[in-house]
Amino acid sequence: MTEQENQPNETSKLSLDQVFTLLKEEDYLQLQFLFNQAHPGQLADILEAMPPKKRKQLWELMPETQEVEILTLLNDEVRNSLIIEMPTEELVAAAEQMDTNDLADMIEELPEHIRQSLEENLSDEIREHLETNLSFEEGTAGRLMSQDVITVRNDVTLAVVLRYLQLHEDLPDYTEGLMVIDRDGFYQGKLLLNKVLTNDEDTLVKDVMNTKHEPILATTDEREIANFFELYHFVSAPVVDENNRLLGRITMDDVIHILREESDHALMSRDGLDEEVDLFAPVISSTKSRTVWLGINLVTAFLAAWVIGIYADTLDKIVALAVLMPVVASMGGIAGSQTLTLTIRGLALDQITVGNRFWLARKEILVGIINGLLWALVVAFIAWLWFQDTGISLVIAAAIVINLIAAAASGVAIPLILQRLNIDPALSGAVVLTTITDVVGFMSFLGLATYFLL
């Protein structure tokens, strides 16, 4: 095997440490060589892991042939930090090579002056396609769809289809079938490529096209789209307007992007962070993005502290209560988080409706009661061994049962209420739940202690 044949295997091991080492050694030729061999996704990950100055330095070394794909894979903040440094002509050239759904996603996040300059310099055809995508709300099929669709009419033969396909230098990615339309552009069905290859060439398209599955309406929410693909295992699906006119298609890579965004959103929003946040953003902008969330948490912390303050006299007289208080709050918090997570997931997958939400609430409350009784016995026994006080043991046992029931009920109710108010449950559900379990836990524990032990 020659040295050149060995190179792809060597460069596939490209790592951040290797990049930092080569940067330190100022070996830019080797970096360029490695970047030319790497996948765009790997290069996007490397750029996101770089502090701003080094990121801009590395961007100059990226292969020009991969710049467009790299830009589409970067999160919004990192991409914008690079775009604002790009000359207009370079940005326009990159934009005209993007799929219109990727371009629509990028252009809305740009500063107004850059966006306006970019739109003015785009070709009429691309601007028209872009306006079509942007005419739909964010997070809908119309915004996500790609317009690179190969269409055929339903009244032609497979021989005509084959000759038509041979005129194309290449087919769009994830093309496992062709969209069938009539003379007026209305969607009729989907012609799978395997049908083209395995049937007689004189067969009409309408005789072998698939009409089993309904197309996706352009106003369909992205969560429904993900569920649709998961249910039917599609590679691509047509997108139509309210009159059933074909507008574009959504492919499995769009769905993978949806699922990744939802996963990132669920993870980051629990702590009030944006999933598009730049890990190496400047200190001031990072501080601004987090300070609001800290303020909200401060308010809830003071609420819990206020409840504790009500029972300050009780704590002065029975010091053991202060030691055991965190146990009650923690048990409620964990139990509530489990229910909250399951409920939010159920809402995301459209598994919770008017018909089953009361059953879910009843089931979770029963789980809370059983777990409450079980762990109340365990905690009461430990408390008795620790303080040799039966009264304290019984009080903490009762408080744990009460808090776990409240946590279970809250874990179901909070997401449902927030969704009804058009507030993202993943963003604020955890804060509300923590507040409830802390307040109920402290109030039940200290209230029972005040009533029965003093």
C-alpha positions in Angstrom: 0.0 0.0 0.0 1.4 3.4 -1.0 1.9 6.4 1.3 -1.0 8.2 -0.4 -3.3 5.3 0.3 -2.4 5.4 3.9 -3.1 9.1 4.4 -7.0 8.9 4.7 -6.6 6.4 7.6 -4.1 8.7 9.3 -6.1 11.8 8.9 -9.3 10.2 10.2 -7.8 10.4 13.6 -7.8 14.2 13.6 -8.5 15.4 17.1 -8.7 18.7 18.9 -5.4 18.1 20.7 -3.8 17.6 17.3 -5.3 20.8 16.0 -4.1 22.8 19.0 -0.6 21.4 18.7 -0.4 22.3 15.0 -1.7 25.7 15.7 0.9 26.2 18.5 3.6 25.0 16.1 2.2 27.3 13.3 2.1 24.3 11.0 -0.7 25.7 8.8 0.2 23.5 5.7 -0.3 20.3 7.8 -3.6 21.7 9.1 -4.8 22.5 5.6 -3.9 19.0 4.5 -5.7 17.4 7.5 -8.8 19.6 6.9 -8.9 18.7 3.2 -9.2 15.0 4.3 -11.8 15.6 7.1 -15.6 15.4 6.9 -17.5 18.7 7.1 -19.2 17.6 10.3 -15.9 17.0 12.0 -14.6 20.4 10.9 -17.8 22.1 12.2 -17.2 20.4 15.6 -13.6 21.6 15.6 -14.6 25.2 14.9 -17.3 25.2 17.6 -14.6 24.0 20.1 -12.3 26.9 19.4 -12.0 30.2 21.1 -13.0 33.1 18.8 -9.6 34.2 17.6 -8.4 30.7 16.8 -11.8 29.9 15.2 -11.3 32.8 12.7 -7.8 31.7 12.1 -8.9 28.1 11.3 -11.8 29.2 9.1 -9.2 30.7 6.7 -7.7 27.2 6.4 -10.9 25.4 5.7 -11.4 23.8 2.2 -13.4 26.2 0.0 -15.3 23.2 -1.4 -16.6 22.4 2.0 -17.3 25.9 3.4 -21.0 25.8 2.5 -21.7 22.5 4.3 -19.6 23.5 7.3 -21.7 26.7 7.7 -24.9 24.8 7.6 -23.7 22.4 10.4 -22.5 25.2 12.8 -24.8 26.5 15.5 -26.2 29.9 15.0 -23.9 31.9 17.3 -20.7 30.4 15.9 -21.9 30.7 12.3 -22.8 34.3 12.7 -19.4 35.1 14.3 -17.8 33.8 11.0 -20.3 35.3 8.6 -19.9 38.9 9.8 -16.2 38.7 8.8 -16.9 37.4 5.3 -16.9 39.7 2.3 -20.4 40.1 0.7 -19.4 38.4 -2.5 -18.1 35.4 -0.6 -21.2 35.2 1.5 -23.5 35.4 -1.6 -21.5 32.7 -3.3 -21.9 30.4 -0.3 -25.6 31.2 0.1 -26.4 30.4 -3.6 -24.9 26.9 -3.0 -27.1 26.2 0.0 -30.4 24.4 0.1 -33.1 27.0 0.5 -34.2 25.5 3.9 -30.6 25.9 5.2 -30.4 29.4 3.8 -33.7 30.3 5.4 -32.5 29.0 8.7 -29.2 31.0 8.4 -30.5 34.3 7.1 -33.0 34.9 9.9 -30.3 34.8 12.5 -28.1 37.4 10.7 -27.8 41.0 11.7 -30.3 43.1 9.7 -27.7 45.0 7.6 -25.9 41.7 6.5 -29.3 40.1 5.8 -30.4 42.9 3.6 -27.2 43.0 1.7 -27.3 39.3 1.1 -30.9 39.3 -0.1 -30.2 42.1 -2.6 -27.4 40.2 -4.2 -29.1 36.8 -4.5 -30.3 35.6 -7.9 -34.1 36.0 -8.6 -34.7 32.3 -8.6 -33.0 31.7 -5.2 -34.7 34.8 -3.7 -38.0 33.4 -4.8 -37.4 30.0 -3.3 -36.1 31.7 -0.1 -39.3 33.8 0.2 -41.4 30.7 -0.2 -39.6 29.0 2.8 -39.7 32.2 4.9 -43.4 32.7 4.3 -44.0 29.8 6.7 -43.6 29.9 10.4 -40.4 28.6 12.0 -40.6 25.0 13.0 -43.1 24.0 10.3 -42.8 21.8 7.3 -42.8 24.7 4.9 -39.8 26.3 6.6 -37.9 23.0 6.8 -38.6 21.7 3.3 -36.1 21.6 0.5 -37.3 22.6 -3.0 -34.8 20.3 -4.8 -37.5 17.9 -5.9 -37.5 15.8 -9.1 -41.0 15.5 -10.3 -42.7 13.4 -13.0 -46.2 13.3 -14.4 -48.5 10.4 -13.8 -49.4 9.9 -17.4 -45.9 9.1 -18.8 -44.2 5.7 -19.1 -41.3 4.5 -17.1 -39.1 4.6 -20.2 -39.7 8.4 -20.3 -38.8 8.6 -16.6 -35.6 6.8 -17.2 -34.6 9.0 -20.1 -35.5 12.1 -18.0 -33.3 10.9 -15.1 -30.4 10.3 -17.5 -30.4 14.0 -18.3 -29.4 14.8 -14.7 -25.8 14.8 -13.8 -26.7 13.9 -10.2 -29.8 13.3 -8.1 -30.5 15.2 -4.9 -29.4 13.5 -1.7 -31.9 11.1 -0.2 -33.8 10.6 -3.5 -35.3 7.1 -3.1 -38.3 8.2 -5.1 -39.7 10.8 -7.5 -42.7 13.0 -6.7 -45.6 12.4 -9.1 -47.7 15.4 -10.1 -50.4 16.2 -12.7 -50.1 18.9 -15.3 -51.2 21.6 -12.8 -48.6 20.6 -10.2 -50.9 18.9 -7.8 -49.4 16.0 -5.9 -50.6 12.5 -7.0 -48.2 10.1 -5.3 -44.6 8.9 -5.2 -42.7 6.8 -7.7 -40.1 4.7 -6.0 -36.9 4.2 -8.0 -37.0 0.4 -7.4 -40.4 0.4 -9.3 -38.7 2.2 -12.2 -36.0 -0.4 -12.4 -38.1 -3.5 -11.9 -41.1 -2.9 -14.1 -41.6 -2.9 -17.8 -40.6 0.3 -19.5 -44.0 0.7 -21.1 -45.7 0.8 -17.7 -47.4 4.1 -16.9 -46.3 5.9 -13.8 -49.8 6.0 -12.3 -50.0 2.2 -12.4 -47.0 1.7 -10.1 -46.8 4.9 -8.0 -47.4 4.8 -4.2 -50.5 6.6 -3.1 -50.8 4.9 0.3 -49.3 7.7 2.5 -50.7 11.2 2.6 -48.3 14.1 2.0 -47.2 16.5 4.7 -49.1 19.8 4.9 -46.7 22.8 4.8 -48.1 24.1 8.2 -47.4 20.8 10.0 -45.3 21.2 13.2 -41.8 19.7 13.2 -42.6 17.4 16.1 -45.4 15.8 14.0 -43.0 15.5 11.1 -40.5 13.6 13.3 -43.3 11.3 14.5 -44.4 10.8 10.9 -41.0 9.7 9.7 -40.5 7.4 12.7 -43.9 5.8 12.1 -43.4 5.1 8.4 -39.6 4.8 8.1 -39.5 7.3 5.2 -36.3 8.6 3.6 -38.2 11.6 2.1 -41.7 12.9 2.1 -43.6 15.4 0.0 -44.7 18.8 1.3 -47.9 20.3 -0.1 -50.0 23.4 0.4 -53.7 23.4 1.5 -54.7 22.8 -2.1 -52.5 19.7 -2.4 -50.0 21.5 -4.7 -46.5 20.1 -4.3 -44.1 22.6 -2.7 -41.0 20.6 -1.8 -39.9 17.7 0.3 -38.5 16.8 3.7 -35.8 14.2 4.0 -34.5 12.1 6.8 -31.5 14.4 7.4 -34.0 17.2 8.2 -35.7 14.9 10.7 -32.3 14.0 12.3 -31.7 17.7 12.7 -35.1 18.2 14.3 -34.4 15.4 16.8 -31.0 16.7 17.6 -32.4 20.2 18.2 -35.1 18.8 20.5 -32.5 16.8 22.4 -30.2 19.9 22.8 -33.2 22.0 23.7 -34.4 19.7 26.4 -30.9 19.4 27.9 -30.0 23.1 27.8 -33.3 24.7 28.6 -33.5 23.0 32.0 -30.9 25.5 33.1 -32.2 28.4 31.0 -29.6 28.1 28.2 -30.1 28.4 24.5 -29.2 25.2 22.5 -27.5 27.5 19.9 -25.2 29.0 22.6 -21.5 29.3 21.7 -19.4 27.5 24.3 -16.6 30.0 23.8 -18.7 33.2 23.4 -17.4 36.4 25.0 -17.7 36.8 28.7 -20.2 39.7 28.6 -22.6 38.0 26.2 -22.4 34.7 28.2 -23.1 36.6 31.4 -26.2 38.4 29.9 -27.7 35.1 28.7 -27.4 33.5 32.1 -28.2 36.3 34.5 -32.0 36.3 33.9 -32.2 32.6 34.8 -30.2 33.2 37.9 -32.6 35.9 38.9 -35.6 33.7 38.5 -33.9 31.0 40.6 -33.1 33.6 43.2 -36.8 34.5 43.6 -37.7 30.8 44.0 -34.9 30.3 46.5 -36.2 33.2 48.6 -39.7 31.8 48.5 -38.4 28.5 50.0 -36.3 30.5 52.5 -39.4 32.5 53.5 -41.3 29.2 54.2 -38.4 28.1 56.4 -38.4 31.4 58.2 -42.0 30.9 59.2 -40.8 28.0 61.3 -37.6 29.6 62.7 -38.8 29.1 66.3 -39.3 25.4 65.7 -35.8 25.0 64.2 -34.3 26.8 67.2 -35.9 24.3 69.6 -35.4 21.1 67.5 -32.0 21.4 65.7 -32.4 17.9 64.2 -35.1 19.2 61.9 -32.5 21.5 60.2 -30.3 18.5 59.5 -33.2 16.4 58.0 -34.9 19.2 56.0 -32.8 18.6 52.8 -33.8 15.0 52.7 -37.5 15.8 52.3 -36.9 18.4 49.6 -34.5 16.2 47.7 -36.7 13.2 47.7 -39.6 15.3 46.3 -37.4 17.0 43.8 -36.1 13.7 42.3 -39.5 12.0 42.2 -41.0 15.1 40.6 -38.3 15.3 38.0 -38.9 11.7 36.9 -42.6 12.4 36.4 -41.9 15.8 34.8 -39.5 14.3 32.3 -41.9 11.5 31.3 -44.7 14.0 30.8 -42.7 16.4 28.7 -41.5 13.5 26.6 -45.1 12.3 26.2 -46.2 15.7 25.1 -43.4 16.0 22.6 -44.4 12.6 21.1 -48.1 13.5 21.1 -48.8 10.6 23.4 -50.8 12.7 26.0 -54.3 13.9 25.1 -57.5 14.8 26.9 -58.5 11.2 26.9 -55.6 9.8 28.9 -54.1 12.7 30.9 -56.3 12.0 34.0 -55.3 8.3 33.8 -51.6 9.4 33.7 -52.1 11.7 36.6 -53.8 9.0 38.7 -51.1 6.5 37.8 -48.3 8.9 38.8 -49.9 9.8 42.0 -50.3 6.1 42.9 -46.6 5.6 42.1 -45.9 8.6 44.4 -47.9 7.1 47.2 -46.2 3.7 47.0 -42.7 5.2 46.7 -43.6 7.6 49.5 -44.6 4.9 51.9 -41.6 2.7 51.0 -39.0 5.4 51.4 -40.8 7.0 54.4 -40.1 3.7 56.3 -36.5 3.7 55.2 -35.9 7.4 56.1 -37.9 7.1 59.4 -35.7 4.2 60.5 -32.5 6.0 59.6 -33.7 9.1 61.5 -34.6 7.0 64.5 -31.1 5.4 64.6 -29.6 8.9 64.2 -31.5 10.9 66.7 -33.3 8.2 68.8 -36.5 10.3 68.6 -39.7 8.5 67.5 -41.6 11.8 67.0 -39.1 13.1 64.5 -39.0 9.8 62.7 -42.8 9.8 62.2 -42.9 13.5 61.2 -40.3 13.0 58.4 -42.0 9.9 57.2 -45.3 11.7 56.9 -43.6 14.7 55.2 -41.9 12.5 52.6 -45.2 10.8 51.7 -46.9 14.2 51.3 -44.1 15.6 49.2 -43.8 12.7 46.9 -47.6 12.8 46.2 -47.3 16.6 45.5 -44.3 16.0 43.3 -46.1 13.4 41.2 -49.2 15.5 40.8 -47.0 18.6 39.9 -44.9 16.6 37.5 -48.0 15.9 35.4 -49.8 19.1 35.9 -47.0 21.6 35.4 -46.2 20.6 31.7 -49.9 20.5 30.8 -50.6 23.9 32.3 -47.5 25.5 30.7 -48.4 24.0 27.3 -51.9 25.4 27.6 -50.3 28.8 28.3 -48.0 28.4 25.2 -44.9 28.3 27.5 -42.3 25.7 26.7 -42.5 23.1 29.6 -38.9 22.1 29.0 -37.7 25.7 29.7 -39.6 26.5 32.9 -41.1 23.2 34.1 -38.1 22.3 36.3 -38.0 25.7 38.1 -41.7 25.6 38.9 -41.4 21.9 40.1 -38.4 22.6 42.3 -40.2 25.5 43.9 -43.3 23.4 44.6 -41.4 20.4 46.0 -39.2 22.7 48.2 -42.1 24.7 49.6 -44.4 21.6 50.1 -41.5 19.6 51.6 -40.4 22.3 54.0 -43.9 23.3 55.0 -45.1 19.8 55.6 -42.0 18.7 57.5 -41.8 21.9 59.7 -45.5 22.3 60.0 -46.0 18.8 61.2 -43.1 19.2 63.6 -44.5 22.4 65.0 -47.9 20.9 65.5 -46.9 17.5 67.0 -43.5 18.0 68.6 -43.8 21.4 70.3 
